[in-house]
Amino acid sequence: MCECAQSVEQGVIVEVGRWKGASMALMAEASPSSHVHSIDNNDKHNDLAQNLSEGLSNYTIIDGDSQEVAKTWTQEIDMLFVDAFHYKDFVLMDLESWVPKVKVGGLILMHDYFTKRKSRLGRHWKDGVRLGLRKFNSRYKNLEKIEVVRHMILLRKIRLIAQN
Ligand SMILES: C[S@@+](CC[C@H](N)C(=O)[O-])C[C@H]1O[C@@H](n2cnc3c(N)ncnc32)[C@H](O)[C@@H]1O
């Protein structure tokens, strides 16, 4: 995630799913010339997120539902980090909401992409990211896989299509 953010210069990074703000702070630190916009529909840990980001000014905490925020989003995105609700349909909705805002050539990083069948996590949670992404790919075919590293999959948006 840090290497991915590091590769973005003077860019717009959007995170869907902030929780306690660790990934937000790490990405903001890794790409000081970029701005990280971090969305979560739960503001419970915002103080902690601000503490973790002490000394950084290149981030914005956005409280709201991912799909609602996407409706009014106008900036072109250089890097999208998807790490919210991991059930297939929600993953698909996040991708359908946000990938259209990513520029062609932009990066999409997704957390909790599990490739092994056995896991202590529930099946829907474990398989959700993979299945949601598969469904998205079969509909739009505009993402190219770059690599899978430690439960993360990195993709690149390769073309514009009708709605994407
Ligand atoms: C796995 S945590 C994020 C962890 C964080 N990216 C990190 O690595 O530090 C998932 C977060 O997604 C948020 N979330 C789930 N569904 C959401 C939605 N529809 N809109 C916005 N945030 C959502 C949850 O509130 C939770 O804080």
The ligand as an ORCA input file, in Angstrom:
! r2SCAN-3c Opt
* xyz 0 1
  C     -11.418     -2.850      7.339
  S     -11.930     -1.302      7.950
  C     -10.832     -0.165      7.169
  C      -9.411     -0.282      7.659
  C      -8.472      0.798      7.175
  N      -8.479      0.926      5.725
  C      -7.063      0.475      7.617
  O      -6.384     -0.340      6.949
  O      -6.610      1.030      8.624
  C     -13.443     -1.088      7.094
  C     -14.141      0.251      7.334
  O     -15.084      0.432      6.290
  C     -16.161      1.176      6.799
  N     -17.322      1.003      5.918
  C     -18.049     -0.120      5.692
  N     -19.028      0.102      4.816
  C     -18.911      1.408      4.445
  C     -19.646      2.258      3.558
  N     -20.692      1.812      2.852
  N     -19.256      3.544      3.438
  C     -18.207      4.025      4.135
  N     -17.483      3.270      4.987
  C     -17.827      1.980      5.146
  C     -16.356      0.620      8.217
  O     -17.013      1.556      9.035
  C     -14.913      0.339      8.650
  O     -14.396      1.392      9.438
*
